Amino acid sequence: MSERIRVVSPADGRIVAERSLASDGEIAALLARARTAQASWRDVPLASRQQLVSAFVDAFESRAREIAEEISWQMGRPIAHSPGEIRGLAERARAMTALAPEALADVVPAPKDGFTRFVRRDPLGVVLVIAPWNYPYLTAVNAVVPAILAGNAVILRHSAQTPLCAERFDEAFRAAGLPAGVFQVLHCGHESALRLVASDGVDFVAFTGSVDGGHAVQRAAATRFIGVGLELGGKDPAYVRPDAALAYAVEQLVDGAFFNAGQSCCGIERIYVHADVYEPFVEAYAENVRAYRLGDPLDPATTLGPLVRASAAQLVRYQIAQALSAGATPLIEAKGFPRDAAGTPYLAPQVLVDVDHSMRVMTEESFGPVVGIARVRSDDEAVARMNDSRFGLTASVWTQDEAAGIALGARVDTGTWFVNRCDYLDPLLAWTGVKDSGRGCTLSRIGFEQLTRPKSFHAKRVSG
């Protein structure tokens, strides 16, 4: 009997889906189908590929309500928020579809008499996308859509917590008329996925997940000359300058820290506030957090759902307890969130002050509804604190002086620098990280580059 995965909903512990894991033989057959399909797909004109991706988005959106509810059952996001991920997928897919002709166009140098010269962007072949559960559609679409637009075949191996999301991709592509084998779903365990990475036939791996998972993927690919894109963890900081629009900064930074129960690689996990505005900021911030309602994610009134599993909530509880033992002060009382209970995925939000970098909650990824707020006395101190991290995915500054905000960004080690914004991906800007937040790039024109290889054409005209 084949191994199976069971999706246990964090909402109420019920099993919402079961799937068999693919055998080694089934994986080999799937890979062979992908390679065969890609040999024809690469010759399909780009305009036709664009039409198919547009039809995929239409088919996906036609089932938005059903898909949003599945997100809530599988990983616990409040149903009031889940539809936003469907809108986000459509926005990114359409933006990348429109960008494709520019991104995939031949690169033509200055004319040279007697020669025709250009660089063509050839597809790589088969792209393996390994996607996580926390934003199951947004993380996957970043690689799936540009890979297909570029002429590659795609195999999507989704998290065992969200296997239905991979199947919804497949159903929408089928409805759009995508040729068989160009996109396929793979349900398999970690070891099988790593063997696939190491096997001949996969030409690129796009992985989103933990730092440890990224290291495992990189090791598996180390014996082969293939590219690996890694979007890993974050401990994203924010700095509130004394000239910030304070009410706006509070509102946005609360949402940036607690949306999706803090389960976002680019969510706000630490905040540095200038001493001149520290007290009013902290007071308003805690008051905003107390307005959250922790509860059943299928209840439209819920604004904070459970974490994906009880062990994830326990890790956050541990970080909070360690910080408190080291002198941190909590601003939120758990009794205001009666659904909070030890041993369950339901966890009250927490705001900690009197924090420093000796505390794990300020240095290790929390991936939950907790944030630490520290006082700083200058821009220089804020930059030093922000850079004191092994991560570098996003960072933000909150100020009414845009020039000063952009200048500070040049000094912070991060993949994306926001001024008066956070926890957002613009599909026309490169999505990348530094340090332990990963390597490679998705989105924007640049994101297409890692999914293609340059091929130079150099023709000399002769006569006689």
C-alpha positions, 0 to 999 in steps of 0.5 A: 500500500502506498504512503499517504498524506492527511491534511489536518485542519488547524481550525478544528482538527478534522482531516480535510484531504488525503492523498497517496504519495507518488512512488519512484516509478510514478515520479520517473514517468511524470518527469518523462511526460514533462520532458516530452511535453516541453519539447513541443511547448517551447515552440509554441509562440509566446502570444499563444502561451500568453493567451493560455495563461490568461485563460488559466487566470480566468478559470481560477478566478471563476472558482474563487469562493471555493478556493478561498474556503479551502485555504482556510480549511487547509492552513487556518487563514480567516475566511475574511482574508483568504479571497485576497490571495486569489486576487493576488494570484490574478494580479501577479499572473496578469502582470507577468503575462503582460511583461513576458514579451519585453522580458523574453525578447531577443537582446540585440547589440548595436548594429555592426556592418556585415553581421547579424547578432543577438542573444535569445532567451531559451527555456531551461526545460523542466522546472520543479517548483516546491511551494509552502503552505503559508501563502500557497498560491502566491508563493507558487505563482511567482515561479509557475507562471513565468516558467510556463510563459518562458517555454518550460514545463513545470512540476509543482510539488506543494506542501503536504499541508496544502496539496489541494492548492496544487490540484487547483492550479492543475484544474485551471490549466486544464480548463485553459487548454494547456497541453498535457504534461506542460504542468503536472502536480506531484504529491511526494515526501521530502526525500522523494523530492530531494531525489528528484532534485538530484536526478537528471531531467530537472533543469531548475528548482524554485524552492520556497520554505525554511532555511534548513529546507533550502540547504537540503535542496542546495545539497541535493542539486550540488552534483548537477549544474542546474540553477536553484532559486531559494526564497527562505526565512525572514526576520523583517524589521521596521524603523519608525522615524520621528517624522512618521505619520504615526497613526498610519504607521501604527495601522500598517505595522500592526497589519504587517505583523499580524496578518495571516497570524504572522505566518509570512516570510516578509511579515514584520517581526521587529520594530525600532521606534525613535525615542521621540515618538516611542511612547505614543507609538507603543500605546497606539500599537497595543490598542490596535492589536487588542482589537483582533478577534481570535477564533474559527477561521471559517467565521467571517468575524474572525480576524486572527486565525489559528497557526498552521499546527500546534507545534508552530504555536508552541514555538512562538510560546517558547520565544515569548516565555524566553523573552519574558524571563530575560526582562521583556514586558508583555502588553497584551493579556491572553485573557482578552482572547479566550480561544487561546489555549496551550497545546492548540494552534490557537494563540493570542497575539503578543506585543513585547517591549523592553526587548533586545537582541539577546532574546530569540524573539528578536533574532530567530524567525517567529512565524507567528503573532508576536512582535518586539518593539525597541526604542532607538535614538538615531537613524544610525542606531536603527540601521545597526539594529536592522542589520544585526540579523542573519536574514535580509528579505524585506525592511521598511522605514516610516517617514515623511521624508522620502529622500531620507528614507531612500538614503537609509535603504542604501545602508540596510542589508535587504532584498526589498526596502520599503518606505511607508509600506510593508509585507507586499510584493509588487510584481514589477519589482524583483523579489529577492533576499540576501544572507539566509533569506535566500538567493535568486529572484522572482517577479519583474523582468529580472525574474524571467532570467533565471528561468531561461538560458542565454543563447548567442547568435552570431552570423557573418554575411558573405558573398560570392 
